[in-house]
Amino acid sequence: MLQSNELYKSEPALYELDDKEDGFVWVDNYNAAETVLAYERVSNDGSRLLIAVNFTPVLREAYVLHVPDMGRYNLVLDSNSAEYSENAEKESRDVISSSIQADDNGKYKLTISIPSSSIVVYRYEPYSDVEIKELMIKNEAKAAKAEAEKKAEMAKELAIKADEEAKRQQKQKKQQRRLKACTARKG
């Protein structure tokens, strides 16, 4: 409890814009099936906290959120940690990173783990220009590798088909020679 009180006092995003619409942004408020809510709190200086709440006794692993900005998210509170819970499950990762490619809605994919019946709070930190370039290069390399693997697989399949076709043609030529030989003997 003391840690959550300290967090509230140390994070202006939790209190500065309480009475302003700009201080609160829904991230995920439409997943009734998994009973998860996620939202951001924003301070006057634009610093943000991502808060995700899992209302069920089921661990939500690899839970996908679509956040408004790409960046890194640093864990500042996990109510499932041993500090808060005797039944602590797998703890959340300390730092998670969003994708750098926006989806059709201009949002960025962020995959988190939300322990059962818990709340996790992450502090948003934007990527630097250098990090964005590095991530773009990694994504391009990953895409190029996937494309090369796909082409290699296609080449392998074509080689198998070509080998099968060559064998079929050899067999057909052999049958034609036998047929010619039989026809010549009869004639």
Buried (B, 14 or more C-beta within 10 A) or exposed (E): EEEBEEBEEEBBBBEBBEEEEEBEBEBBEEEEEBEBBBBBBBBEEEBBBBBBBBBEEBBBEEBEBBBBBBBBBBBBBBBBBEEBBEEBBEBBBEEBBBBBEBEEEEBBBBBBBBBBBBBBBBBBBBBEEEBBEEBEEEEEEEEEEEEEEEEEEEEEEEEEEEEEEEEEEEEEEEEEEEEEEEEEEEE
